[in-house]
Amino acid sequence: MKLVNVTNSYATLVSKQLENTDARFVSVYSYGKTLVVHSTADTHIDIILINKSRDIKEFEVAEVLQELIQRQPNDPELQVLRTPGVVEMTLPVPLPKKETEDKDIETTKD
């Protein structure tokens, strides 16, 4: 199967996610009858798979992870929560060092 970007069809969902969460980027995909919501915040990446008629299969999780964030389901940093018909995955994003902190450290050494 293939991920099809259907974000424009879910404008209300996307705008509510952006307004009410720390997400900076939200995309919605169709993966057959499975809906995939991919959001990115400063500190984490969330991917949610939803299928109202059946449980999410392991190969679906693996293919979506590979396509969206180039990761495997057994990645030790990946947190996975499974419930009937829903899989939620969270990957922490390391905070980048601030350039001003690096410059302050260099100037204080002189």
Secondary structure, 3 states (H helix, E strand, C coil): CCCEECHHHHHHHHHHHHHHCCEEEEEEEEECCEEEEEEEECCEEEEEEECCCCCCCHHHHHHHHHHHHCCCCCCCCCEEEEECCEEEEEEECCCCCCHHHHHHHHHHHC
